[in-house]
Amino acid sequence: MKVTFVYPKFDKFLETYLELAEMPAIAATWSFRMPPAMGIPILINLLPKDFQWRIIDQNIETVDYDDDADLIAISFFTPQAAYAYEIGDEFRKRGKTVVMGGMHPSMMPQQTLLHCDCICIGEGDLLWPVILDDFMNGKLKKTYSNEIPPQPHEIVSPKPGIFDIEDKYDWHASLISITRGCPFGCEWCNVPIYQSNKIRLRPIDTVVKEIELLSGKEFYITDDMIMLNRPKIQRYMIELCERIKDFNVNMFLSCSPAMNTDPVFLDSIARGGAKSMYTVFASDPFSSRFYGRHPGIWQRTIDLVKQLEDRGIRFFGSFGVGFDTCMEDQFDLILEFCEKANIKTAEFFIATPFPNTPFWHRISEQNRFIETDWKKFNCANVVFKPKHTTEKQLRDGFVMLWREFFKNTNHEESLSTFHQKLDNILKSREYSQEVKDAVARGLSKKFEGRNTEVTSE
């Protein structure tokens, strides 16, 4: 039995804004190629031992439609949906059985079913073995979904090492999952819909063993719930960090600016190996007050940056623009904050309503969508009418943020945590020749500037 997993393409930021690819500091921010998300390695770990499998990452390689696999499994997010549908349609024309799953199919099952034979709705830990068994017995159903989400001990670890032998990727940081589910109904997020609104903490012994296997390596914890100020979570994380502190790992974390700032907690994650905190400013209540210049929230967030940086944890700010809670001054506000907090590492994204979220439903009910092409839903395009700016003002402000922040940024310092090399783009299979040419022009100008400086001395 052969299974081919396909990870569809998604349009990259630099492909949309070629003019910014000429700025080396901006291009460097996007210069690494990462392996596919966690879903596929989890499904591979659930395959029977006698199954053969392969992975096709359409971002860096061509899809082989003459593949001899018995089953094609496609896992994807919303920005990949249009490509996923094309792939599913083409394989089905050739008589292949196609299964689709992941975040987007779970949010848009009826549309997705038009392009596959079977859909997995929600978490696949318990469903994937059933799908395989039904397929082999000629009983494959159209839809599979969980009545009850997997319990903590039933959450499957991703198969380790499947990308280590590949020369396709630049950043081999592994992915670790600690929780599933979220009780907070932030309007932009679909995790409570996809994984239920109850937090499930995986057994700590299991997580420790996964991290121990990564000794001397980097890993990214995929859930931001672990950084929120909840007594049960704090106790769990403090114990986890104590147990992994001697594993010599670099830990990358993420959260909103509402994260737990307790000094004991922050000291603990620093000892555990935390090196970067990816902090997303979106439309959660805390971020909304930040964009509203709430004085207490503003100062707390400036203090948060210092608290992390003082512990050797790089604050990586990811600032969304275009949310209904963002006023006309949103662009100036972000730059002002970055200056006052001495932000060294940042990125910017355009608010995007993802399917079936409260944000999506509100924009739909107000008839504000201006774009239906899923390829545009990559947080780099304006897909709906913003509330406090025009579409053009939002796009121009977005571009201005990138230009102004990176105008005087030392990208080698900014990206030191990630060991990124700008010339990765020039040799990659992920970017178009147009992007590579733009990056090359930017590098040429950079070196010309250095030569001028040397000559003038």
Backbone hydrogen bonds in HBPLUS format (Angstrom, degrees):
<---DONOR---> <-ACCEPTOR-->    atom                        ^
c    i                          cat <-CA-CA->   ^        H-A-AA   ^      H-
h    n   atom  resd res      DA  || num        DHA   H-A  angle D-A-AA Bond
n    s   type  num  typ     dist DA aas  dist angle  dist       angle   num
A0052-GLN N   A0001-MET O   2.90 MM  51  6.22 169.4  1.91 162.6 166.2     1
A0070-ASP N   A0002-LYS O   2.90 MM  68  5.28 140.5  2.06 123.6 134.1     2
A0071-LEU N   A0002-LYS O   3.20 MM  69  6.60 150.2  2.29 154.1 162.3     3
A0003-VAL N   A0052-GLN O   2.88 MM  49  6.30 157.4  1.93 152.2 158.4     4
A0054-ARG N   A0003-VAL O   3.22 MM  51  6.81 138.0  2.41 151.5 159.4     5
A0004-THR N   A0071-LEU O   3.00 MM  67  6.44 163.7  2.03 165.6 170.0     6
A0073-ALA N   A0004-THR O   2.90 MM  69  6.17 165.5  1.92 151.9 156.8     7
A0005-PHE N   A0054-ARG O   2.91 MM  49  6.23 170.8  1.92 163.7 162.4     8
A0056-ILE N   A0005-PHE O   2.79 MM  51  6.21 159.7  1.83 163.8 171.0     9
A0006-VAL N   A0073-ALA O   2.82 MM  67  6.19 157.7  1.87 156.0 160.7    10
A0075-SER N   A0006-VAL O   3.39 MM  69  6.74 150.4  2.48 162.9 170.1    11
A0007-TYR N   A0056-ILE O   2.85 MM  49  6.21 166.4  1.87 162.7 164.8    12
A0058-GLN N   A0007-TYR O   2.94 MM  51  6.06 148.5  2.04 147.9 158.1    13
A0015-GLU N   A0012-LYS O   3.10 MM   3  5.35 135.0  2.31 102.4 114.6    14
A0016-THR N   A0013-PHE O   3.03 MM   3  5.33 133.4  2.26 103.8 116.2    15
A0017-TYR N   A0013-PHE O   3.10 MM   4  6.41 147.2  2.21 148.7 158.5    16
A0020-LEU N   A0017-TYR O   3.05 MM   3  5.61 142.6  2.19 112.2 121.6    17
A0021-ALA N   A0018-LEU O   3.02 MM   3  5.10 135.4  2.23  98.3 111.3    18
A0023-MET N   A0020-LEU O   3.01 MM   3  5.53 165.2  2.04 114.9 119.7    19
A0026-ILE N   A0023-MET O   2.98 MM   3  5.49 125.1  2.29 115.5 128.9    20
A0027-ALA N   A0023-MET O   2.99 MM   4  6.22 169.8  2.00 161.8 164.9    21
A0028-ALA N   A0024-PRO O   2.86 MM   4  5.89 155.4  1.92 148.0 154.6    22
A0029-THR N   A0026-ILE O   3.06 MM   3  5.31 131.1  2.31 102.1 114.8    23
A0030-TRP N   A0027-ALA O   3.05 MM   3  5.50 144.2  2.19 108.7 118.3    24
A0031-SER N   A0028-ALA O   3.18 MM   3  4.84 162.0  2.22 110.2 107.5    25
A0170-ASP N   A0033-ARG O   3.00 MM 137  5.18 142.3  2.15 129.4 141.1    26
A0171-TRP N   A0033-ARG O   3.37 MM 138  6.19 174.0  2.38 141.5 142.3    27
A0042-ILE N   A0038-MET O   3.19 MM   4  6.41 152.2  2.27 156.3 164.4    28
A0043-LEU N   A0039-GLY O   3.06 MM   4  6.38 159.2  2.10 152.2 157.9    29
A0044-ILE N   A0040-ILE O   2.92 MM   4  6.16 157.4  1.97 158.1 164.7    30
A0045-ASN N   A0041-PRO O   3.15 MM   4  6.26 148.9  2.25 135.4 142.9    31
A0159-LYS N   A0041-PRO O   2.96 MM 118  5.09 168.1  1.97 111.0 113.7    32
A0046-LEU N   A0043-LEU O   3.05 MM   3  5.13 143.7  2.19  98.3 109.3    33
A0047-LEU N   A0044-ILE O   3.14 MM   3  5.32 161.9  2.17 106.8 112.5    34
A0051-PHE N   A0048-PRO O   3.04 MM   3  5.59 166.6  2.06 121.7 124.9    35
A0060-ILE N   A0057-ASP O   3.06 MM   3  5.94 159.8  2.10 125.1 129.4    36
A0061-GLU N   A0057-ASP O   3.03 MM   4  5.98 125.3  2.34 145.0 158.7    37
A0067-ASP N   A0064-ASP O   3.21 MM   3  5.54 147.2  2.33 114.4 115.0    38
A0072-ILE N   A0097-THR O   2.98 MM  25  6.18 168.2  1.99 169.0 171.0    39
A0099-VAL N   A0072-ILE O   2.81 MM  27  6.16 165.8  1.83 166.8 171.5    40
A0074-ILE N   A0099-VAL O   2.85 MM  25  6.25 164.0  1.87 163.3 168.3    41
A0101-GLY N   A0074-ILE O   3.04 MM  27  6.45 152.5  2.11 155.9 158.7    42
A0076-PHE N   A0101-GLY O   3.23 MM  25  6.84 147.7  2.34 151.5 157.3    43
A0104-HIS N   A0076-PHE O   3.32 MM  28  6.33 158.7  2.37 140.4 145.3    44
A0080-GLN N   A0077-PHE O   3.04 MM   3  5.54 146.7  2.16 114.8 124.8    45
A0081-ALA N   A0078-THR O   2.96 MM   3  5.08 162.4  1.99 113.6 119.4    46
A0084-ALA N   A0080-GLN O   2.87 MM   4  6.04 157.2  1.92 156.2 163.7    47
A0085-TYR N   A0081-ALA O   2.84 MM   4  6.08 158.3  1.89 157.3 161.9    48
A0086-GLU N   A0082-ALA O   3.16 MM   4  6.41 158.0  2.21 143.3 148.9    49
A0087-ILE N   A0083-TYR O   2.95 MM   4  6.21 158.7  1.99 150.9 156.7    50
A0088-GLY N   A0084-ALA O   2.84 MM   4  6.07 166.6  1.86 154.6 158.2    51
A0089-ASP N   A0085-TYR O   2.92 MM   4  6.07 165.0  1.94 151.5 155.4    52
A0090-GLU N   A0086-GLU O   3.05 MM   4  6.22 159.8  2.09 146.2 151.4    53
A0091-PHE N   A0087-ILE O   3.02 MM   4  6.25 164.2  2.05 155.7 159.6    54
A0092-ARG N   A0088-GLY O   3.01 MM   4  6.15 158.5  2.06 149.4 155.6    55
A0093-LYS N   A0089-ASP O   3.01 MM   4  6.24 146.6  2.12 144.0 152.8    56
A0094-ARG N   A0091-PHE O   3.03 MM   3  5.17 133.3  2.26  97.5 110.5    57
A0096-LYS N   A0091-PHE O   3.06 MM   5  5.42 162.6  2.09 146.2 141.4    58
A0095-GLY N   A0092-ARG O   2.97 MM   3  4.97 160.9  2.01 108.6 110.4    59
A0117-ASP N   A0098-VAL O   2.89 MM  19  5.34 155.3  1.95 140.8 149.1    60
A0118-CYS N   A0098-VAL O   3.26 MM  20  6.59 138.0  2.45 156.5 159.2    61
A0100-MET N   A0118-CYS O   2.98 MM  18  6.42 158.6  2.02 152.9 157.8    62
A0120-CYS N   A0100-MET O   2.87 MM  20  6.27 157.7  1.92 158.5 164.9    63
A0106-SER N   A0102-GLY O   3.19 MM   4  6.19 151.0  2.28 144.8 153.0    64
A0107-MET N   A0103-MET O   3.14 MM   4  6.39 135.5  2.35 142.1 153.9    65
A0107-MET N   A0104-HIS O   2.96 MM   3  5.09 130.3  2.21 102.6 116.5    66
A0108-MET N   A0104-HIS O   2.82 MM   4  5.97 146.8  1.93 158.6 169.4    67
A0112-THR N   A0108-MET O   3.07 MM   4  6.17 164.2  2.10 155.3 160.3    68
A0113-LEU N   A0109-PRO O   2.95 MM   4  6.04 150.2  2.04 148.4 155.2    69
A0114-LEU N   A0111-GLN O   3.14 MM   3  5.65 156.4  2.20 110.8 118.0    70
A0115-HIS N   A0112-THR O   2.92 MM   3  5.66 167.4  1.93 125.1 129.1    71
A0119-ILE N   A0142-LYS O   2.83 MM  23  6.23 148.4  1.93 147.4 155.8    72
A0144-TYR N   A0119-ILE O   3.00 MM  25  6.32 146.7  2.11 164.3 172.7    73
A0121-ILE N   A0144-TYR O   2.81 MM  23  6.06 177.6  1.81 174.9 174.7    74
A0128-TRP N   A0124-GLY O   2.93 MM   4  5.32 173.9  1.93 144.4 145.2    75
A0130-VAL N   A0127-LEU O   3.04 MM   3  5.27 118.3  2.44 102.9 118.4    76
A0131-ILE N   A0127-LEU O   2.91 MM   4  6.21 156.3  1.97 156.7 164.4    77
A0132-LEU N   A0128-TRP O   2.98 MM   4  6.24 165.2  2.00 158.1 160.9    78
A0133-ASP N   A0129-PRO O   3.02 MM   4  6.17 161.3  2.05 144.0 149.2    79
A0134-ASP N   A0130-VAL O   2.88 MM   4  6.07 163.4  1.91 152.3 156.9    80
A0135-PHE N   A0131-ILE O   2.90 MM   4  6.05 155.4  1.96 148.0 155.3    81
A0136-MET N   A0132-LEU O   3.01 MM   4  6.22 164.3  2.04 152.2 155.5    82
A0137-ASN N   A0133-ASP O   3.14 MM   4  6.29 135.9  2.34 138.7 150.2    83
A0139-LYS N   A0134-ASP O   2.71 MM   5  4.71 164.0  1.74 153.7 149.6    84
A0138-GLY N   A0135-PHE O   3.12 MM   3  5.15 164.8  2.14 107.4 110.0    85
A0154-GLU N   A0151-GLN O   2.71 MM   3  5.15 149.6  1.80 120.1 130.8    86
A0155-ILE N   A0152-PRO O   3.38 MM   3  5.57 163.1  2.41 105.1 109.9    87
A0164-ASP N   A0161-GLY O   3.26 MM   3  5.01 146.6  2.38  94.7 104.4    88
A0166-GLU N   A0163-PHE O   3.09 MM   3  5.25 155.0  2.15 106.0 113.9    89
A0174-SER N   A0218-GLU O   3.07 MM  44  6.49 150.9  2.15 147.1 138.8    90
A0220-TYR N   A0174-SER O   2.74 MM  46  6.15 158.7  1.78 161.8 166.5    91
A0176-ILE N   A0220-TYR O   2.97 MM  44  6.06 164.3  2.00 144.9 146.1    92
A0222-THR N   A0176-ILE O   2.96 MM  46  6.15 156.1  2.02 155.6 163.2    93
A0202-ARG N   A0178-ILE O   2.85 MM  24  5.50 175.5  1.86 172.6 172.4    94
A0180-ARG N   A0200-ARG O   3.04 MM  20  5.18 134.7  2.25 130.8 144.1    95
A0200-ARG N   A0180-ARG O   2.85 MM  20  5.18 149.1  1.95 155.7 161.6    96
A0182-CYS N   A0196-SER O   3.16 MM  14  6.70 154.3  2.23 144.8 149.1    97
A0189-CYS N   A0186-CYS O   3.10 MM   3  5.64 154.7  2.16 119.4 126.4    98
A0359-PHE N   A0187-GLU O   2.92 MM 172  5.00 155.7  1.98 139.5 132.4    99
A0193-ILE N   A0190-ASN O   3.09 MM   3  5.22 126.7  2.38 100.3 114.4   100
A0194-TYR N   A0190-ASN O   2.86 MM   4  6.03 158.7  1.90 157.1 164.0   101
A0195-GLN N   A0191-VAL O   2.70 MM   4  5.53 169.0  1.71 159.6 162.2   102
A0196-SER N   A0192-PRO O   3.08 MM   4  4.56 119.1  2.47 111.8 117.4   103
A0206-THR N   A0203-PRO O   3.09 MM   3  5.47 124.9  2.41 106.2 119.1   104
A0207-VAL N   A0203-PRO O   3.25 MM   4  6.64 158.5  2.30 151.9 157.8   105
A0208-VAL N   A0204-ILE O   2.91 MM   4  6.09 163.2  1.94 153.6 158.1   106
A0209-LYS N   A0205-ASP O   3.08 MM   4  6.25 157.2  2.14 143.7 149.2   107
A0210-GLU N   A0206-THR O   3.08 MM   4  6.38 154.5  2.15 146.1 152.9   108
A0211-ILE N   A0207-VAL O   3.02 MM   4  6.30 160.9  2.06 154.0 158.5   109
A0212-GLU N   A0208-VAL O   2.85 MM   4  6.02 152.1  1.93 148.9 157.4   110
A0213-LEU N   A0209-LYS O   3.27 MM   4  6.47 145.5  2.39 142.7 149.2   111
A0214-LEU N   A0211-ILE O   2.86 MM   3  5.15 148.9  1.96 106.9 117.2   112
A0215-SER N   A0212-GLU O   3.26 MM   3  5.44 150.5  2.35 116.3 114.3   113
A0217-LYS N   A0214-LEU O   2.80 MM   3  5.31 140.0  1.95 155.7 154.3   114
A0216-GLY N   A0248-ASN O   2.85 MM  32  4.97 127.5  2.13 115.1 131.2   115
A0250-ASN N   A0217-LYS O   2.96 MM  33  6.32 157.5  2.01 147.5 153.0   116
A0219-PHE N   A0250-ASN O   2.94 MM  31  6.38 155.2  2.00 169.9 171.8   117
A0252-PHE N   A0219-PHE O   2.88 MM  33  6.17 156.0  1.94 157.5 163.3   118
A0221-ILE N   A0252-PHE O   2.99 MM  31  6.28 164.1  2.02 174.8 169.9   119
A0227-MET N   A0224-ASP O   3.11 MM   3  5.73 166.2  2.13 118.6 122.9   120
A0228-LEU N   A0225-MET O   3.11 MM   3  5.50 169.1  2.13 116.2 119.6   121
A0260-ASN N   A0227-MET O   2.67 MM  33  5.75 169.9  1.68 172.5 169.1   122
A0230-ARG N   A0228-LEU O   2.96 MM   2  5.92 123.3  2.29 112.7  96.6   123
A0233-ILE N   A0230-ARG O   2.99 MM   3  5.33 114.2  2.44 110.1 126.0   124
A0234-GLN N   A0230-ARG O   2.83 MM   4  6.00 166.5  1.85 165.8 170.3   125
A0235-ARG N   A0231-PRO O   2.99 MM   4  6.15 164.4  2.01 150.9 154.4   126
A0236-TYR N   A0232-LYS O   3.11 MM   4  6.27 158.5  2.16 141.8 148.0   127
A0237-MET N   A0233-ILE O   2.89 MM   4  6.13 169.0  1.90 159.7 161.4   128
A0238-ILE N   A0234-GLN O   2.95 MM   4  6.05 162.3  1.98 152.7 157.5   129
A0239-GLU N   A0235-ARG O   3.08 MM   4  6.21 161.7  2.12 146.2 151.2   130
A0240-LEU N   A0236-TYR O   2.85 MM   4  6.09 159.9  1.89 150.8 157.4   131
A0241-CYS N   A0237-MET O   2.86 MM   4  5.97 170.0  1.87 152.8 155.0   132
A0242-GLU N   A0238-ILE O   3.07 MM   4  6.16 149.3  2.16 140.3 148.7   133
A0243-ARG N   A0239-GLU O   3.06 MM   4  6.29 148.7  2.16 146.2 154.1   134
A0243-ARG N   A0240-LEU O   3.08 MM   3  5.20 120.2  2.46  96.3 111.0   135
A0244-ILE N   A0240-LEU O   3.06 MM   4  6.33 131.7  2.30 145.3 158.6   136
A0247-PHE N   A0244-ILE O   2.95 MM   3  5.29 165.2  1.98 123.1 123.8   137
A0251-MET N   A0273-GLY O   2.75 MM  22  5.29 173.2  1.76 130.5 130.4   138
A0275-LYS N   A0251-MET O   2.78 MM  24  5.70 159.8  1.82 158.3 155.6   139
A0253-LEU N   A0276-SER O   2.90 MM  23  6.13 174.3  1.91 158.8 160.6   140
A0278-TYR N   A0253-LEU O   2.79 MM  25  6.07 168.2  1.81 151.0 146.8   141
A0255-CYS N   A0278-TYR O   2.95 MM  23  6.44 148.1  2.05 159.1 162.0   142
A0280-VAL N   A0255-CYS O   2.90 MM  25  6.31 154.3  1.97 151.9 156.4   143
A0259-MET N   A0256-SER O   3.24 MM   3  6.00 138.7  2.42 127.5 128.2   144
A0265-PHE N   A0262-ASP O   2.99 MM   3  5.27 117.5  2.39 106.2 121.4   145
A0266-LEU N   A0262-ASP O   2.95 MM   4  6.26 163.5  1.98 160.2 165.3   146
A0267-ASP N   A0263-PRO O   2.84 MM   4  5.95 159.2  1.88 149.4 155.3   147
A0268-SER N   A0264-VAL O   3.07 MM   4  6.18 147.4  2.18 136.7 145.6   148
A0269-ILE N   A0265-PHE O   3.07 MM   4  6.48 159.5  2.12 156.3 159.6   149
A0270-ALA N   A0266-LEU O   3.08 MM   4  6.22 152.1  2.16 144.7 152.6   150
A0271-ARG N   A0267-ASP O   3.01 MM   4  6.27 157.6  2.06 147.2 152.7   151
A0272-GLY N   A0268-SER O   2.95 MM   4  6.20 140.5  2.11 141.6 153.6   152
A0274-ALA N   A0269-ILE O   3.01 MM   5  5.64 162.3  2.04 154.8 152.7   153
A0273-GLY N   A0270-ALA O   3.14 MM   3  5.39 158.9  2.19 105.1 111.6   154
A0314-ARG N   A0275-LYS O   2.89 MM  39  5.98 163.8  1.92 130.7 126.7   155
A0277-MET N   A0314-ARG O   2.75 MM  37  6.03 161.0  1.79 170.1 165.8   156
A0316-PHE N   A0277-MET O   2.92 MM  39  5.69 171.8  1.92 142.3 141.9   157
A0279-THR N   A0316-PHE O   2.77 MM  37  5.91 167.3  1.78 156.6 160.6   158
A0318-SER N   A0279-THR O   2.80 MM  39  5.79 165.0  1.82 156.6 151.8   159
A0281-PHE N   A0318-SER O   2.83 MM  37  6.09 169.2  1.84 164.5 166.1   160
A0320-GLY N   A0281-PHE O   2.94 MM  39  5.80 152.5  2.02 154.4 161.5   161
A0288-SER N   A0284-ASP O   2.91 MM   4  6.08 159.5  1.95 162.4 169.3   162
A0289-ARG N   A0285-PRO O   3.16 MM   4  6.38 151.7  2.25 142.4 148.4   163
A0290-PHE N   A0286-PHE O   2.98 MM   4  6.30 146.2  2.10 144.4 154.9   164
A0291-TYR N   A0287-SER O   2.89 MM   4  6.22 161.8  1.92 157.6 160.0   165
A0292-GLY N   A0288-SER O   3.03 MM   4  6.20 127.8  2.31 130.4 144.7   166
A0294-HIS N   A0289-ARG O   3.00 MM   5  5.43 171.0  2.01 160.8 159.2   167
A0293-ARG N   A0290-PHE O   2.98 MM   3  5.19 157.0  2.03 113.1 115.7   168
A0298-TRP N   A0294-HIS O   2.82 MM   4  5.90 166.4  1.84 167.0 171.7   169
A0299-GLN N   A0295-PRO O   3.09 MM   4  6.22 170.1  2.10 148.4 150.2   170
A0300-ARG N   A0296-GLY O   2.96 MM   4  6.05 157.9  2.01 144.1 151.2   171
A0301-THR N   A0297-ILE O   2.96 MM   4  6.10 152.4  2.04 149.4 155.5   172
A0302-ILE N   A0298-TRP O   3.14 MM   4  6.45 154.3  2.21 145.6 152.6   173
A0303-ASP N   A0299-GLN O   2.89 MM   4  6.13 160.7  1.93 153.0 158.4   174
A0304-LEU N   A0300-ARG O   2.85 MM   4  6.08 142.7  1.99 137.6 148.5   175
A0305-VAL N   A0301-THR O   3.16 MM   4  6.46 155.1  2.23 148.1 151.8   176
A0306-LYS N   A0302-ILE O   3.42 MM   4  6.79 161.5  2.46 146.4 150.0   177
A0307-GLN N   A0303-ASP O   2.86 MM   4  6.13 159.4  1.91 153.9 160.5   178
A0308-LEU N   A0304-LEU O   3.01 MM   4  6.26 158.3  2.06 154.7 158.8   179
A0309-GLU N   A0305-VAL O   2.93 MM   4  6.12 175.2  1.93 157.0 158.6   180
A0310-ASP N   A0306-LYS O   2.84 MM   4  5.79 160.9  1.87 151.1 156.0   181
A0311-ARG N   A0308-LEU O   2.96 MM   3  5.28 142.2  2.11 105.5 117.0   182
A0313-ILE N   A0308-LEU O   2.96 MM   5  5.02 159.7  2.00 142.9 138.4   183
A0312-GLY N   A0309-GLU O   3.00 MM   3  5.07 161.9  2.03 111.1 113.1   184
A0317-GLY N   A0345-THR O   3.06 MM  28  6.44 150.6  2.15 153.6 145.3   185
A0347-GLU N   A0317-GLY O   2.86 MM  30  6.36 142.6  2.00 158.7 167.7   186
A0319-PHE N   A0347-GLU O   3.04 MM  28  6.41 163.2  2.06 148.9 145.6   187
A0349-PHE N   A0319-PHE O   2.97 MM  30  6.23 156.6  2.02 143.8 145.2   188
A0321-VAL N   A0349-PHE O   2.88 MM  28  6.32 145.5  2.00 155.7 167.0   189
A0351-ALA N   A0321-VAL O   2.80 MM  30  5.73 171.0  1.81 161.5 160.4   190
A0326-CYS N   A0323-PHE O   2.92 MM   3  5.28 163.9  1.95 114.9 119.9   191
A0330-GLN N   A0327-MET O   3.12 MM   3  5.49 157.2  2.17 121.2 121.3   192
A0333-LEU N   A0329-ASP O   2.85 MM   4  5.94 160.6  1.88 162.5 169.2   193
A0334-ILE N   A0330-GLN O   3.08 MM   4  6.22 156.4  2.14 142.5 147.2   194
A0335-LEU N   A0331-PHE O   3.21 MM   4  6.49 168.5  2.22 151.1 153.5   195
A0336-GLU N   A0332-ASP O   2.87 MM   4  6.01 156.9  1.92 149.9 157.0   196
A0337-PHE N   A0333-LEU O   2.91 MM   4  6.12 159.2  1.95 148.8 154.4   197
A0338-CYS N   A0334-ILE O   2.92 MM   4  6.16 165.0  1.94 153.4 157.5   198
A0339-GLU N   A0335-LEU O   3.02 MM   4  6.21 150.3  2.11 143.8 151.2   199
A0340-LYS N   A0336-GLU O   2.95 MM   4  6.18 168.2  1.96 153.9 157.0   200
A0341-ALA N   A0337-PHE O   2.81 MM   4  5.86 161.3  1.85 158.5 163.2   201
A0343-ILE N   A0338-CYS O   2.87 MM   5  4.86 161.9  1.90 142.7 148.3   202
A0342-ASN N   A0339-GLU O   3.24 MM   3  5.01 150.6  2.33  94.9 103.6   203
A0350-ILE N   A0379-CYS O   2.91 MM  29  4.80 172.9  1.91 127.3 129.1   204
A0357-THR N   A0354-PHE O   3.28 MM   3  6.08 156.5  2.33 144.8 145.2   205
A0361-HIS N   A0357-THR O   3.03 MM   4  6.39 164.2  2.06 159.5 162.5   206
A0362-ARG N   A0358-PRO O   2.97 MM   4  6.14 158.2  2.02 149.8 155.6   207
A0363-ILE N   A0359-PHE O   3.03 MM   4  6.24 169.8  2.04 155.4 157.8   208
A0364-SER N   A0360-TRP O   2.94 MM   4  6.08 155.2  2.00 149.2 156.8   209
A0365-GLU N   A0361-HIS O   2.85 MM   4  5.98 161.4  1.88 148.2 153.2   210
A0366-GLN N   A0362-ARG O   3.00 MM   4  6.18 144.8  2.13 144.5 153.8   211
A0368-ARG N   A0363-ILE O   3.02 MM   5  5.36 174.8  2.03 159.5 160.3   212
A0367-ASN N   A0364-SER O   3.01 MM   3  4.99 158.2  2.06 103.9 109.7   213
A0385-LYS N   A0368-ARG O   2.72 MM  17  5.15 155.4  1.78 145.8 153.7   214
A0370-ILE N   A0383-VAL O   2.89 MM  13  5.41 175.8  1.90 131.3 132.7   215
A0376-LYS N   A0373-ASP O   2.91 MM   3  5.68 157.8  1.96 123.1 129.5   216
A0377-PHE N   A0374-TRP O   2.95 MM   3  5.22 159.2  1.99 111.4 118.3   217
A0394-LEU N   A0390-THR O   3.04 MM   4  6.26 153.2  2.11 147.0 153.9   218
A0395-ARG N   A0391-GLU O   2.99 MM   4  6.28 163.7  2.02 152.1 156.2   219
A0396-ASP N   A0392-LYS O   2.81 MM   4  5.94 170.8  1.81 157.0 160.2   220
A0397-GLY N   A0393-GLN O   2.84 MM   4  5.80 153.2  1.92 138.3 146.4   221
A0398-PHE N   A0394-LEU O   2.95 MM   4  6.07 151.7  2.03 143.4 151.0   222
A0399-VAL N   A0395-ARG O   3.04 MM   4  6.34 162.7  2.07 153.2 156.6   223
A0400-MET N   A0396-ASP O   2.89 MM   4  6.06 155.7  1.94 145.0 152.7   224
A0401-LEU N   A0397-GLY O   2.98 MM   4  6.21 151.2  2.06 145.0 151.5   225
A0402-TRP N   A0398-PHE O   3.38 MM   4  6.77 161.1  2.42 148.7 151.5   226
A0403-ARG N   A0399-VAL O   3.03 MM   4  6.33 167.6  2.05 155.2 158.7   227
A0404-GLU N   A0400-MET O   2.80 MM   4  5.89 176.5  1.80 161.9 163.0   228
A0405-PHE N   A0401-LEU O   2.94 MM   4  5.88 167.3  1.96 151.1 155.4   229
A0406-PHE N   A0402-TRP O   3.16 MM   4  6.03 163.6  2.19 143.5 148.6   230
A0407-LYS N   A0403-ARG O   2.95 MM   4  5.71 112.6  2.42 137.7 152.4   231
A0409-THR N   A0406-PHE O   3.35 MM   3  4.70 168.1  2.37  93.3  96.8   232
A0413-GLU N   A0410-ASN O   3.07 MM   3  5.51 127.2  2.36 108.1 120.4   233
A0414-SER N   A0410-ASN O   2.87 MM   4  6.09 166.2  1.88 154.1 158.8   234
A0415-LEU N   A0411-HIS O   2.87 MM   4  5.74 155.8  1.93 142.2 146.3   235
A0416-SER N   A0413-GLU O   3.33 MM   3  5.09 170.8  2.34 103.6 105.5   236
A0418-PHE N   A0415-LEU O   2.92 MM   3  5.44 139.9  2.09 113.4 124.2   237
A0424-ASN N   A0421-LYS O   2.99 MM   3  5.62 162.3  2.02 117.3 122.7   238
A0425-ILE N   A0422-LEU O   3.23 MM   3  6.21 154.6  2.30 126.4 128.3   239
A0426-LEU N   A0423-ASP O   3.11 MM   3  5.12 119.1  2.50  94.7 109.1   240
A0428-SER N   A0425-ILE O   3.23 MM   3  5.04 157.5  2.29  98.8 105.6   241
A0436-LYS N   A0432-SER O   3.14 MM   4  6.49 164.9  2.16 149.4 153.6   242
A0437-ASP N   A0433-GLN O   2.83 MM   4  6.01 155.7  1.89 149.3 155.7   243
A0438-ALA N   A0434-GLU O   3.04 MM   4  6.25 154.7  2.10 141.9 148.7   244
A0439-VAL N   A0435-VAL O   2.90 MM   4  6.18 161.4  1.94 157.1 161.8   245
A0440-ALA N   A0436-LYS O   2.90 MM   4  6.07 157.3  1.95 146.0 152.8   246
A0441-ARG N   A0437-ASP O   2.93 MM   4  6.20 150.7  2.02 145.2 152.9   247
A0442-GLY N   A0438-ALA O   3.02 MM   4  6.31 156.2  2.08 145.7 152.1   248
A0443-LEU N   A0439-VAL O   2.89 MM   4  6.21 157.2  1.95 152.9 158.9   249
A0444-SER N   A0440-ALA O   2.91 MM   4  6.08 155.8  1.97 145.7 152.6   250
A0445-LYS N   A0441-ARG O   2.99 MM   4  6.26 159.4  2.03 151.3 155.7   251
A0446-LYS N   A0442-GLY O   3.00 MM   4  6.19 151.8  2.08 142.8 151.1   252
A0447-PHE N   A0443-LEU O   2.96 MM   4  6.24 161.4  1.99 153.7 157.1   253
A0448-GLU N   A0444-SER O   2.88 MM   4  6.07 151.6  1.96 145.8 154.8   254
A0449-GLY N   A0445-LYS O   2.91 MM   4  6.10 153.5  1.98 145.1 151.5   255
A0450-ARG N   A0446-LYS O   3.10 MM   4  6.47 149.8  2.19 141.7 149.7   256
A0451-ASN N   A0447-PHE O   2.93 MM   4  6.23 157.0  1.98 148.2 154.1   257
A0452-THR N   A0448-GLU O   2.94 MM   4  6.22 151.6  2.02 147.4 155.2   258
A0453-GLU N   A0449-GLY O   3.01 MM   4  6.27 153.6  2.08 144.6 151.4   259
A0454-VAL N   A0450-ARG O   2.92 MM   4  6.23 158.7  1.97 150.7 156.4   260
A0455-THR N   A0451-ASN O   2.88 MM   4  6.10 160.2  1.92 148.2 153.5   261
A0456-SER N   A0452-THR O   2.90 MM   4  6.10 158.9  1.95 149.0 154.5   262
A0457-GLU N   A0453-GLU O   3.18 MM   4  6.39 135.5  2.39 140.4 151.0   263
A0457-GLU N   A0454-VAL O   3.22 MM   3  5.29 134.5  2.44  96.3 108.4   264
